[in-house]
Amino acid sequence: MSEKTFTERVVEVIKSIPHGNVATYGQLAAMAGNPRGARQVVRVLHTLWEKEKLPWHRVINAKGTISLTGAGFDEQKVLLEAEGVAVDGRGAVDLKKYQWRPAENVSA
């Protein structure tokens, strides 16, 4: 049996983000085995979110803010708030309160 690709591992960890939590692009990249792969996480989300039914709205940047603009920003904010995640007008989330901190790597 072949080893999972980075993309497959990214999909797996994104699907593992619990309801009411967020994770950063860099955090997900590190969990999937490439700590420098944050931009690749962006690519995976952009290309596979619909096909894989990924909870894309739970992924934010390292500053703890929504990276999207316009309608995408509004949609992500609404989806996060519907899960109980407080998001301010600038799109900032309190990472100390809402960041997902799994006990162990999902991809292990």
N, C-alpha and C positions, 0 to 999 in steps of 0.2 A: 504494500500500500504506500502511495506516495505521500510525502510531507505536504502540508497545506501551504499555499502561496501566501504572501503578505496580504494580498487583497482578500483572500478567504478569511484570514485571521482578523483583519480589520472589520469585515462584515460581522463576524462572530462577536467581537467585543462590542461593537455598536449595538447589536441586538441585545446585549447583556445589560445595557445601562438601565437601571431600574426606574420605574415610574416615579416622578417627583425629584429626580436627580439630574445633574448635568455632568458632562465630561469635556475636557478640552481636546482639541485636535492632537496636540503633542502627547497628551496622556494616552490617548487611544493608540497613537503610533508606537509609543514605548511598550504598551501592553501587547501589541501585535508583533513586537520584535524588532522595530526600527525606531529608536528614539529620535532620529532626525527626519522622520517621515511624515511630519504634520501635513505638508502639502499633498502628499499622496493620499492621506485620509480625506482631504478636501475633494480630490479627484474621485475617490471611491464613493463618497456621499453624492457627488454631482451625477455620476454615471449610474449608480446602482440603487439609489434610495427608493425608487418606485418599484423596480423589479424585485428587490429583496425585502420590501416593506420595512425599511429602516426607520427607527425613531430619530430622524435627522434633527428634529427640533431640540433634542437634548444635547447637541454638540455646539460648544461655544469656543471662543478663542482664549488664549492664555491669560488675557487681562480680565477675563470673567464677563465679557460682553458679547452680544450678538454681533456677528460680522456682516450679516446681510443688511441690505438697505431697501428702502421702498416697501413694496407689498410683502416681500420676503421677510423683512424685519418685523412688520406688523403681524404676519401669520405666525412666526416663531414665538413672538412675545405672547400672543393669545394662547398658543398651544402649551407653552410652559406655565403660564398662569392657570390654565385649566387643570394642570397637574399639581397645583399648589406651590409652584416656584415663584417667588417674588422677583419681579423684573422692574427696574425703575425706568423712567422716561428715556434715558440714554441707552437702555438695553443691558444694563449691568445686573449681574446676579451675584449674590454673596457666595463665593466659592467655599468659604469656611462652613457655611450652612448646607449648601446644596450639592457640592461636588461629590461625585461617586468615588468611594474609596473601598474597592473590593479587598477582601482579606487576602486573596491570592490571584494571580494572573489567570484569566479565563483561558488563555491560549496554551497554558502549560501542558 
